[in-house]
């Protein structure tokens, strides 16, 4: 049988594209030379990310030979990449019509349905792909993504998490080089506190794609959760080096590059290397003047250095970029307190409560500030809400709030 050239485009969502091992079960349809030529040309255009030209080549191939399943399959993937899901579904259905025993279009049709939030339909189609091709690693990976989406929606969390783990393990068992399956499986293990298994999977992802900073970022975050600041900083530093082009690596997305730099800066803060962090955040803010998180971290760095006026300006910039950034409003209030400007601090804490009426730290700080000024009613207004919310991480503060409100007559009027 003539070897088929399939689309391989990592940028498409939810799936890695590897030719299905079930191709031996496909119908023996030999496309015309012209149709195959246009299909192959489309694949070449995709290699250079020329989506529009690729689309026309696949359309031409399908027009020349309507029974050519690869042309329809590749066209469906282009539509999926563009977010044109109805067209993607129609093209993939045409691929199935041309060859109902080929696993690939079922898998991709399921991925499209998952992108649309239709999990039941997604699982149905992807399961069909796994039955047609029991060695189809990408289909098992996509099946894992479906079960993870159920977990995110809070549906049978334990059961669906087990199914996701099983699907991801099946995918990596078939194809040990399946990068995303290792990475996502690491995420699942991390969610349930299985640290060692998570680390193993992240390291397997690194072995598979050693030039990608993302698994290093994930390792850094995991170590940070464990309280291992030394390993955390080392991992973030590695991600920062890779995303900055410190090694012989391909270009990475600006978003990934920015995330790596910011996390590395935060790891420097955790290690107390304030001047190094300041230098990095200043550079990031200069290069990315609309990055609210970078300005927020810059403000925090200035605050730790007791450069409160500079901190105020950085936090104000973060809030200007994103007016709904509640923590920027709160930290701006804290900065005004450090500057001994209580009226401005109160204003900023109130601004934070406009965004989130149950922001615990703002409620507590406002209550205590009004208590200091002997305004018992205003103090109770905020502290009683704080007590009612019972924030688990602020139990000591809850006890303090209870004593303050009891001295002022209690919370019966609030």
SVG drawing of the C-alpha trace seen along z (x, -y; Angstrom):
<svg xmlns="http://www.w3.org/2000/svg" viewBox="-29 -60 53 64">
<polyline fill="none" stroke="black" stroke-width="0.4" points="0.0,0.0 1.2,-3.5 2.6,-5.2 0.4,-8.2 1.7,-11.5 -0.2,-12.7 -0.4,-16.2 1.9,-16.8 1.3,-20.1 2.1,-20.5 0.3,-23.8 -3.1,-22.2 -4.8,-21.8 -5.3,-18.7 -3.5,-16.2 -0.1,-15.3 -0.2,-14.1 1.5,-10.8 0.3,-8.5 -2.1,-5.8 -0.7,-2.3 -4.1,-1.1 -3.5,-2.2 -3.3,1.5 -7.0,1.7 -7.8,-1.2 -9.5,-0.8 -7.2,-0.3 -8.0,-3.6 -5.2,-4.9 -5.6,-8.7 -4.8,-10.3 -1.2,-11.6 -2.5,-15.2 -4.6,-14.9 -1.7,-13.4 0.6,-16.1 -1.7,-18.8 -2.2,-17.1 1.6,-16.7 2.1,-20.4 -0.4,-21.3 1.7,-19.4 4.8,-21.3 3.0,-24.6 2.0,-23.6 5.6,-23.0 6.2,-26.7 2.9,-27.6 1.3,-28.9 -2.2,-27.8 -4.1,-29.6 -2.1,-28.0 -2.2,-24.6 -6.0,-24.9 -6.3,-25.6 -4.1,-22.7 -6.1,-20.2 -9.3,-21.6 -7.9,-21.1 -6.9,-17.5 -10.3,-16.7 -12.0,-18.3 -9.8,-16.3 -10.5,-13.1 -13.5,-13.1 -12.7,-9.6 -9.2,-10.6 -9.5,-10.4 -6.2,-12.0 -7.1,-15.2 -10.4,-15.5 -8.6,-14.6 -5.9,-17.2 -8.5,-19.8 -10.4,-19.0 -7.3,-19.6 -6.7,-22.9 -10.2,-24.0 -9.7,-22.9 -6.6,-24.9 -8.4,-28.0 -11.3,-27.4 -13.8,-26.8 -15.3,-23.7 -18.4,-23.2 -16.2,-23.1 -13.8,-20.8 -16.5,-18.4 -17.9,-18.3 -14.4,-17.6 -13.6,-14.9 -17.0,-13.2 -16.1,-13.2 -12.8,-11.5 -14.8,-8.8 -17.2,-8.4 -14.2,-7.8 -12.8,-5.3 -14.9,-4.2 -12.2,-1.8 -9.5,-4.5 -8.9,-5.5 -7.4,-8.9 -10.5,-11.0 -12.5,-9.5 -9.8,-10.6 -9.6,-14.1 -13.3,-14.4 -13.4,-13.6 -10.7,-16.2 -12.9,-18.8 -15.8,-17.9 -13.7,-18.2 -12.6,-21.7 -16.3,-22.5 -17.0,-21.1 -19.0,-18.1 -17.3,-15.4 -19.8,-12.6 -19.4,-12.9 -15.7,-13.3 -15.3,-10.1 -17.5,-8.2 -15.5,-9.2 -12.1,-8.7 -13.0,-5.4 -14.0,-4.3 -10.5,-5.3 -8.9,-3.2 -11.0,-0.2 -10.0,-0.5 -6.4,-0.9 -5.4,0.5 -1.9,-1.0 -3.1,-4.6 -1.2,-6.5 -2.6,-9.9 -6.2,-8.6 -5.5,-7.3 -3.9,-10.6 -7.0,-12.5 -9.2,-10.1 -7.2,-11.1 -7.9,-14.8 -11.6,-14.0 -11.5,-12.5 -9.5,-15.4 -12.1,-17.8 -14.7,-15.8 -12.5,-16.2 -12.2,-20.0 -16.0,-20.1 -16.2,-18.3 -17.9,-15.2 -17.0,-11.9 -13.5,-13.4 -11.9,-10.3 -13.3,-7.9 -12.5,-10.2 -9.1,-11.0 -8.3,-7.2 -9.5,-6.9 -7.3,-9.8 -4.3,-8.3 -5.0,-4.9 -5.4,-6.6 -2.2,-8.7 -0.3,-5.6 -1.6,-3.6 -0.6,-6.4 3.0,-6.5 3.2,-2.7 2.5,-2.7 4.6,-5.7 7.2,-6.4 8.2,-9.6 4.7,-11.2 5.7,-14.4 2.3,-15.9 1.0,-12.6 4.0,-12.6 3.5,-16.2 -0.3,-16.0 0.1,-12.8 2.6,-14.6 0.0,-17.3 -2.6,-14.7 -0.1,-13.1 0.8,-16.5 -2.9,-17.3 -3.3,-14.2 0.0,-14.8 1.9,-11.9 5.1,-14.0 7.6,-11.3 5.4,-10.0 4.8,-13.6 8.6,-14.3 9.2,-11.1 6.7,-12.1 8.0,-15.7 11.5,-14.3 10.3,-12.0 8.8,-15.0 12.2,-16.7 13.9,-13.7 11.5,-13.7 11.8,-17.5 14.9,-18.7 14.7,-22.2 11.2,-22.9 11.1,-25.1 7.5,-24.1 8.3,-20.9 11.1,-22.7 8.5,-25.3 6.2,-22.6 9.1,-21.0 9.9,-24.4 6.3,-24.9 6.1,-21.4 9.3,-21.8 8.0,-25.2 4.8,-23.5 7.0,-20.9 9.0,-23.7 12.2,-22.7 13.3,-26.2 16.8,-25.2 15.5,-22.7 12.7,-25.1 15.1,-27.9 17.3,-25.5 14.4,-24.3 13.0,-27.8 16.6,-28.9 16.8,-26.1 13.4,-27.1 14.6,-30.7 17.8,-29.8 15.9,-27.7 13.2,-30.2 15.8,-33.0 17.7,-31.1 20.6,-30.3 21.1,-26.9 20.8,-25.6 17.0,-25.6 14.2,-26.5 12.1,-29.6 9.5,-29.2 6.3,-31.1 6.4,-34.5 3.9,-33.4 6.1,-30.5 9.2,-32.7 7.5,-35.3 6.2,-32.7 9.7,-31.2 11.3,-34.6 8.6,-35.6 8.8,-32.3 12.6,-32.5 12.3,-36.0 9.9,-34.8 12.3,-32.0 15.0,-34.7 12.6,-36.5 12.0,-33.3 15.8,-32.9 16.1,-36.5 18.1,-37.6 16.2,-40.9 18.6,-42.8 18.8,-40.1 15.0,-39.8 14.7,-43.6 17.1,-43.7 15.1,-40.9 11.6,-42.4 12.8,-45.8 13.9,-44.3 10.7,-42.3 8.6,-45.4 10.6,-47.4 10.2,-44.7 6.6,-43.9 4.9,-47.1 1.4,-45.5 2.3,-42.5 0.4,-43.1 2.0,-40.2 5.5,-41.5 4.6,-45.0 3.0,-43.3 6.1,-41.3 8.2,-44.5 6.1,-46.2 6.5,-43.4 10.3,-43.5 10.4,-47.2 8.3,-46.7 10.7,-44.1 13.5,-46.5 11.5,-49.2 11.4,-51.4 7.8,-52.1 7.3,-55.0 8.6,-52.8 6.4,-50.0 3.4,-52.2 4.1,-53.2 4.6,-49.6 1.4,-48.4 -0.5,-51.3 0.7,-50.3 -0.4,-46.7 -3.9,-47.9 -3.9,-50.3 -3.3,-47.3 -5.9,-45.2 -8.4,-47.2 -9.8,-43.9 -6.5,-42.8 -7.6,-42.5 -4.2,-41.7 -2.7,-44.8 -5.3,-46.9 -4.6,-45.2 -0.8,-45.4 -1.2,-49.1 -3.1,-49.5 -0.3,-47.8 2.2,-50.1 0.2,-53.2 0.3,-51.8 4.1,-51.5 4.1,-55.2 1.8,-56.0 -1.0,-57.2 -4.0,-55.5 -6.7,-57.3 -5.2,-56.1 -4.7,-52.6 -8.4,-52.4 -9.4,-53.5 -7.4,-50.8 -8.6,-48.1 -12.2,-49.2 -11.3,-49.1 -10.2,-45.5 -13.6,-44.7 -15.4,-46.2 -13.7,-43.5 -14.1,-40.7 -16.4,-41.5 -15.0,-38.5 -11.3,-39.3 -10.2,-38.2 -7.1,-40.3 -8.9,-43.5 -11.8,-42.8 -9.5,-42.2 -7.2,-45.1 -10.1,-47.5 -11.7,-46.3 -8.5,-46.7 -7.8,-50.2 -11.3,-51.3 -10.8,-49.7 -7.6,-51.7 -9.5,-54.9 -12.2,-53.8 -14.9,-53.6 -16.4,-50.4 -19.4,-50.2 -17.2,-50.4 -14.7,-48.0 -17.5,-45.5 -19.0,-46.0 -15.8,-44.4 -14.7,-42.1 -18.1,-40.4 -18.0,-39.5 -14.5,-38.2 -15.6,-36.1 -18.6,-34.7 -16.4,-33.7 -14.1,-31.7 -11.0,-31.8 -9.1,-28.6 -5.7,-30.2 -6.4,-33.1 -7.6,-31.3 -5.4,-33.4 -6.9,-36.6 -10.4,-35.2 -9.9,-34.9 -8.6,-38.5 -11.6,-39.7 -14.0,-37.9 -12.4,-39.7 -12.6,-43.1 -16.3,-42.7 -17.3,-41.3 -15.8,-44.4 -17.8,-46.5 -21.2,-44.8 -20.9,-41.7 -22.1,-41.0 -25.9,-40.8 -26.5,-43.9 -24.4,-42.8"/>
</svg>
